[in-house]
């Protein structure tokens, strides 16, 4: 860059017409968008998506944009507009009445990003979490617009997005924010089809279960189940995934009997999707361990083997973690310690970053084994 101080007028003068267009349209993206988000928003007529990357590089070179570090290790580059340049660009958009169409383009792009959620435990889940983390500001803008507008389509897009984000919010340590969005988007779900409203209830129940607020989660479970049990064929995989995620959250919320029932139902509804069935089997086995069902630990070992072979990181993580609990219940710290590293590995491969409870479980194995220093390190991490 040039290192010079820019006023808004200087910034406008410094741009060629295509660059000025990119600079102006880019102000529709809040925060620090990725090149993918910027290309989607800025790449409309008269520009083409393929030229936006070069224009972004030109704006960085002219000190009209700053390139900022990736949101996740090894992630995509992001860009942020300088304050005076952004202020001038926003004024330009308002003058030509382009702000609303560009925001709609941005929101549709963010909705498509969320809708691209892989199946539970699929190998692409971690990359999807990273993409959401990278363009979290654009996802937030989608949800914010949904709760502010009266447009039924935008409201429905926001509700559908929120219904698919519960595990992302949990595994990437955004759950407080996520619960607020779920509560807010519940008010716009009237514009969504019944199945999307049910999926939003399931997501809200999942978030509340994961935060061990089962007294608040159960009404959402009750609202979601009747609809999800009767969905059309094209929605069965989504419904099965929602119920498998809900079952795992209810397990975390310590209602093991309900978790087992939900897991059985998830496997039935999502029977044609192997990832959903594996996830449901993992939760069912984990529930059996806490309910002291015969052969539950053997079932968990079978699921762990099947999930590892299939590459399903969620089912591998959940069954391995449940076997760690079994080791605690049976007083076998050596078995628990053998499971600690694989459990953590499966969780990180799944894209999770909320590792506190796993470290606590490992500490609970170290302590009865007399490894007090190691236990203290885990408790203090």
N, C-alpha and C positions, 0 to 999 in steps of 0.2 A: 504494500500500500504506500501511499504518499506521505502519511504521517501528518497531513495538514488538518486543520480544524474546518469542519464543514457546517455551514448554515443550510437550512432547507433549500433556499434558492440556489446556492452554490451546487448542492447535490443534483437538483433538477437540470441545471445547465450542463453539468459534467456528463450527463447520460445521452447516449444516442437514443433514437426513438425506441428500438426494441429493448434496450437496457432500461430506459425510463419506464417502459411498460412493465417489465419484470419487477423493477424496484417498487412501482406503485401497487401492482397486484399482490406483491409479497406481503404488504402490510395487512392483508386479510388473515395471515397466519400469525397467531399470537406466540409469544415466547421465542423458542429457538427451534424452528421446524427443520426436519431432515430435507435433503435434496429431493427425496421422493414426494414429500408433501408439497414442497415449493413447486416442483415440476407439475404436479396435478393442478394446483391452483393458478399458477402463472402461465401454464402451457396452452391456454385457450386462445382463440383468434384474437389478434392477428398472429400470435406466436404459435409455435409447434412445440410439443413436449420435448422433442429431441434437442432443441437449441437451448433449453433453459439452463442446463448444467454449465454451458460455456458462458451464459450471461451471468450466472451466479459467481463464477470465477472472476469475471470482469468486474463485478460489483465489489468483490473482496479486494481485488487489486486496486480499485479506486478509493478504497476505504469507506465505501458506502454500506458494506456489510462486514461483520466480523465472523470469522469461522471459530466455533467454540468446540470444546472437546466432546467426544461421544458421551451419551448418557450411561452407557454400559461399556465395559472393557471390550475392545475390538469392534465396537458398534459403528454406526454410520456417522459421518460428519453432520453437523448442524450449523445453522446460520442465524445470526441475530442482527436486526437492523439498528443502526445508530439512532439515538433518540430524536435528533432534529430531522433526520431523513424520514423516519417513520411518521413523525407528526405531519410533515409536508405531504407524504404519500396518502395518509388518511384523509387529509383535506382534499387532495386531488380526486380520490375515489368518491367522496361525498359530492363533489361538484358535478360529476358526470353520472351519478346514480348507479355506480357499479358495485358498491360495497355489498349489497344484499345478494346479487348473483354470485359473487366470489365467495362469500361466506357459505352459500348453499353448496357450491362446488367443494369447498373445504370440508363441510360437514358430511357430504356424501362420500368423499374420499376416506374420512375417518370412520364412517359407518362400515365401509367395505373392509377396512383394516380389521375392525373388530369382528365382522362377520366371517372373516377368514380363519377364525379359531379352529385349530386342529382338534381331532378327537382326543379325549382324555388320555393322557399318558403317551400320546404319539410322539415320535422323535422330533417333530417340528414345534412342539409346545414351547420349548425354551426360546427358540428363535422368535416365536410369536410374542412371548413376554418381552423380549428385547425390543422388538419393533414397537410395541405399545409404550414401553418405557421411553424410547427415543422420541416418539411423537405424542407423549402424554398430554402436552398442552393442546394439541389438536383434538384429542379425545375429550378433554375437559370442555373445550369450546363447543363440541357437538352436544354434550349433555347440557351445558349451560343454555345454548340456544333452544333446545327442546323444551326446557321448563319455562322459557320466557315467551315463546311464540304461541300463537293460536292456530298455526298451520297444522292440520292433522298429520300430514306426511312427515313433517319434521318432528312432531311429538312422538309419532310411532317409531321413527328411526332412533330417537334417544332412548325410548323404553327398551327397544330390542337390543341396543348396545349395552345398556346397564345390565340386562339379563344375562350377558355373556362375560361379565368382567369380574365376578365375585372371586374366583380363584386367583386371578391376576392381582387384584387388590390385596388378597391375603398373602400370597407367596412373595410379593414384592414390597411388603410393609406399607401399604397404603390403605389399610382397612378402616381407619377412622374416617378418612375421606370417602372411601367406598360406601360405607354405611350412610353417610350424608347424601350421596348421590342416589342411592337406592330409595331412600325416603323421599327425596325430591322428585324422582322420576315416577314414583308410584302415583303422583298427582296428575301425570300426563298419560298414563297407561290407558285411559278411556279411549284414546285414538287408535290403540293397537288391537289386532285380532285377538280373540280369546286365548289362543295357544301362546301368543307372546305375553299376554298378561299372566298366564300361568307360569311361564318360564321366568318372568320377573319375580313372581312370588317365590318360586323355587330358589332363585338367586338370593333373594332377601333372607329366606330361611337358611340358606347356606352360610351367608355372611354372619348371621346371628348365632348359628350353631358353632362356627369356628371361633367366635368370641365368647362361647359358653353362656349365651343368653337364651337358653332353651325355652324359657317361659314366653319370650317374645317370638321365637322361631316357630313354635308349634302352630299358631294361627296361619302362618304362611304355608306351612306344610299342608294343613287342612284345605287351604284355598287352592293350592296347586294340584294336588293329587287327582281329584275327580276329572279334571280337564286333561291332564297328561296321560291318564290311563286310557282315554278314549280318542287320542289324536289319530289323524289320518296317517296312512303309510309314509308319506313324504316327511312327516314330522317325528317319526318314531325314534330315529337315531338321536335327534336333539333332545327329545323328551327323556330317553334312556340316559343320556349323558347328564342332563339336569338332575335326574333322580339319583344317579350314582354319586355325583358331587354332593348332593343333599345328604345322602346316606353317610358319606365320609364325614361331613360336617356334624351331623347328629351324633356320630360316634365320638368325635372330639368333644361334643357337648355332653357326653356321658350317658346318653340314652341308648344303650346298646341293643335293647330289644327292638326299638323303633328303627335303629340303623339297620338291623338284620332284615326287618320286613321291607324297608325301602330298597335294600340291596337286591333282594329276591325280585321285587317288582321291576327294578331297573334292568335286571338281566332279561326279564320276560319282555318288557317293552322294547328294549334295544337289542333283541336277540340276533338281529342280522348284522350287528356291528361288533367285531371281535374285541376292539379296544374297550367298548362299553361293558361287554360281558366280563372281560378280565378285571376291570375296575370293580365291578359289582361283586365278583367272586372274592376279591381281596377284602372288601369291606365286610362281606358276610363271614369270612373266616376270622377276621379281626374281632367281629362282634361275638362270635362263638367262643373265642379265647376268654373274653371278659365275662361271658355268661357261663363259663366252665363247661361248655358243651363237649361231649366225647369226640375225639378225633379232630377238633378244631385246629390244633397246632399242626397236625399232619396235612390238613386241608391248606393251611397257610403255606406250608413248605411246597406243596404241589403248585399252588398259585405262583409262588416266588419263582419256581423253576420254569413254569409256563410263560410267565411275564418276562423273565430274563431272555428266554429263547425268542419271544415275539418282539422284544425291544420296547415293551410298554413300561415306561419309567414310573408312572403312577402306581400301577398294580405291584411292581417290584418294590417300590418304596413302601407302600402301605402294608404289604404282607411282611416285609422284612422288619419294619417298625413294630408290627403286632407281635412278631416272634420275639423281639426284644422285650416287650411287655410280658410275654409268657415266661421269659427267663427271669424276670423280676418276681413274678408270682410263684415260680417254682424254686426260687433261691439258687439260681445257677448263673452267677456273675460271669463265669468263663464263657458260657454260651452267649450271654448278652454282649460281652466285649468283642467276641468274634463277629457279631452282627453289626456293631456300631459303625465301622468304617463303610461296609457295603450300603447300609441304610443311608448314611450321609451322601455317599456317591450317587445313589439312585435319586435322592432328593435334589441334589444340585443339577444332575442331568435333566431332571424334570423342569428346571428353570427356577426352582425355589431359592430364596435367599433368607427366609425367616428361620434361622437354624437354632434359636435359643432352646426350644423344647428338646431338640435332638441332643444338644450338648448336655442338657440336664439329665436326660435318660442315660447318656454315657456315664455321667458322674455317678448316677445311682447304681451303675454296675461296678465302677471303680471302688466305691466306698466299702461294700461288703467283701470285696476281694482284698481289702487292706491296702489299697493303692490310694492313700489319702492325698498325697500331693497331686496326683493326676486328677482326682476328684475335685480338689479345690480349683485347679486350673479350668476345668470344665464349668464348674459353678460360676467362676468369676469371668468367664469369656463373654 
